[in-house]
């Protein structure tokens, strides 16, 4: 797990809300505080979809890219939000690819890799994390995810500082 301070908040917000950079992530949960507070629970209700649509669902959470325009509409304007927090998850497919690319063996476990993005008091931070179904002292998954996030920030040309 690493904690990163976002050094160029305006540039970061452009990537998060206007660009497609984070669209492949899933939204687990979040909140946005302006004059009121909005809460987001990203879990999909499969009963909302017809049988054919349900069969095509690969994930149980909504893609950030589907919710991003709504969040942008709530944030845009002259005033900066008081605070927000979004917990984004890597998709199952992207997790499998990361495990193969980084040669990390998790056995039968199906871990979740997440990135929490939060903003309050004018400062933005990101924290990486993992959730596993089995206990292990092996930290290779966490280390691989941390490296991946650092490289992702570099590829997006976002300036962050480890805390």
N, C-alpha and C positions, 0 to 999 in steps of 0.2 A: 504494500500500500504506500502510495506517495501522495503528498499534498502539494499542489502547485498553485502559486499566486499568479493570477492573470494580470499582466503588466499593461496591456493595451486594451482596455475594456471596450471601447467603441469599435475597434477592429474585430474583437472577439464576438461582440453582439451582432455585427454584420454577418459574420460567418454562421453564427447560430440561428439567426432569425431571417436573414435575407438569402443566404446561400444554401446550397444543398449539401454542405460538408458533413452535417450530422444526420442527414435524412435517413441513412441506413440503420441508425440506432433505433431501439425500441424505448418508448417512454414507460417506465414503471410507475412513477408517481411524481408529483411536483406541486408547487404552489407559486402564485404570483401575487404580491401585495402592492397595490396602488392605493386608490382611495378606499377600496374594499379588497378583500382577499379572495382569490380564485383558487380552487383546489382541483387537481387533476389526478385521476386514477386511470392508469393506462390499460388496465386489464379489459380485454374484449369480452362482451357478453355474447357467446356463440349462439344463444337462442334468438338473437336479433337477426341472424343471417339465415337464409334458406339452406336447404340440405346441400345443394351444389356449392354454394359459397362456403359453407362450413367445411366441406371436403378440401377446399383450396387453402384454407387457413393453415399457415405453417407455424405461426407464433401465437402466443396467448396475450400479447400486448400490442398496442397500436404503434405504428412507425412514427417517429418524431416528424418525419416529412409530411405526414397526414395532419398533424396537429399544429405544426409550425405556423401556417398562415393565421390560424386563430389566435395563437399566442402573440404573434406580431401585431395583429389588430388591437389586442388589449394593451400592448406596450407602447405602440407608436404615439408620438406626440412630443410636446415640449418638455414634459416632466419625466424625470428618471423614476423608475419603480423604487419603492422603499426597500423591497427585498424580493428575491425569488430563489427557488431551489428546484432543480430538475434532476431526477435520477434516471440516467439512460443506461440501457443494457445492450450488450453486443448480441446479435442474433445467434441462434444455434449454429447456422451454417458458417458464419464468420468466426465463431468460437472454434468450431472444428478445424477450419482453415488455419487459425492462429496456432492451435495445438500442433498441427502437422508441420507448419512452417518453423516453429520454435522447438520442435522435437520434444514436446512435453507429453508424458504419458500419465493420464489420469485414470487408467483402468476403466471400470464400468461407471465411474462417476460422470455426471453431466453438470459441470460447474456453470455458474453464472458469473459473467464479468461485467462490472458496472463502472460508470463514471458519474459521480455526483458533481453537478455544477451549481454553485450557489453565489449569491450576490447580496450583500448588505453593508450598510455604512459606507457606500461608495467603492467597495472593494470586491473583486471577484476571485473565487477560488474553485479549484477542481480537486477531487479526491478519487483515487482509484480504489477498487475493492473487488473481492471475489467472494462467492458463496459456494460452498461445497456440501455435498450430501454425506460425505465421509470425513472422519477426522484424520488428519495427516500432519506430520511435522515437515513434510517436503514443501518448500516454498518456491519451487521452480515455476509453478503456474502464476503466482503473484508477481514474481520477477519478470516473467515473459510479458505479462499484461502491462506492467509498468514501463518496460522498454517500448512496447507497442504504442502506448499513449504518448510517450515522449516523441517518438518518431512521427506520430500522427500530428502533433502540434507543430513539429518542424515542417512537415509537408504542407500544412495549412498556413505556414509562415506566421504563426502566432507566438508571441513572446511570453514565456512563462518562467517562473522562478521557483525552484524547489524550496519548500519550507522545512 
